[in-house]
Amino acid sequence: MQDGAPGYKAAETKEDLHERGIYPIFWPAYSPDLNPIETEWNLMKDWIMKKYPDYYTSYNRLRIAVKEA
């Protein structure tokens, strides 16, 4: 996966990849809406904030909340 940086678009880079048998495919622009883990993170965050409103007061408290969630 490439991020569209100019170095990836350079003819020399493309030629090198093709010589190695690598043919990049087109990926649509990144969208958190298309990534299912983003929904899960939001549900988990909301649950933790509701059940442990002071979760951010210590690392150990956060670990407990995350494990429980």
C-alpha positions in Angstrom: 0.0 0.0 0.0 1.3 3.4 -0.9 0.2 6.8 0.3 0.6 8.8 -2.9 3.8 10.4 -2.0 5.7 11.8 -5.0 8.4 9.1 -4.6 5.9 6.4 -5.3 4.7 8.0 -8.4 8.2 8.4 -9.9 8.7 6.5 -13.1 11.9 5.0 -11.7 10.1 3.6 -8.7 7.3 2.1 -10.8 9.9 0.6 -13.1 11.8 -1.0 -10.2 8.6 -2.4 -8.7 7.6 -3.9 -12.1 11.0 -5.5 -12.4 10.4 -7.2 -9.1 7.0 -8.4 -10.2 5.1 -5.9 -8.0 2.1 -4.2 -9.6 0.5 -1.8 -7.2 -3.3 -1.6 -7.3 -5.5 1.4 -6.8 -6.9 2.0 -3.4 -9.6 4.6 -2.7 -8.8 7.4 -0.4 -8.7 6.5 3.3 -12.0 6.9 5.0 -12.6 6.1 8.7 -16.2 5.5 7.8 -15.1 2.5 5.7 -13.0 1.0 8.4 -15.1 -1.2 10.7 -12.6 -1.0 13.6 -13.3 2.7 13.9 -16.9 1.9 14.9 -15.7 -0.6 17.5 -13.2 1.9 19.0 -16.0 4.5 19.3 -18.3 2.0 21.0 -15.5 0.9 23.4 -14.6 4.6 24.1 -18.2 5.5 24.9 -18.7 2.5 27.1 -15.5 3.3 29.1 -16.4 6.9 29.5 -19.8 6.0 30.8 -18.6 3.3 33.2 -15.3 4.8 34.2 -15.5 8.6 33.9 -12.2 9.0 35.6 -10.4 6.3 33.5 -7.8 8.9 32.5 -6.5 9.5 36.0 -4.0 6.6 35.9 -2.6 4.1 33.4 -3.6 1.2 35.6 -7.2 2.5 35.7 -7.2 2.7 32.0 -5.9 -0.8 31.6 -8.6 -2.2 33.8 -11.3 -0.3 31.9 -10.0 -1.4 28.5 -9.8 -5.1 29.6 -13.3 -5.0 30.9 -14.6 -3.3 27.8 
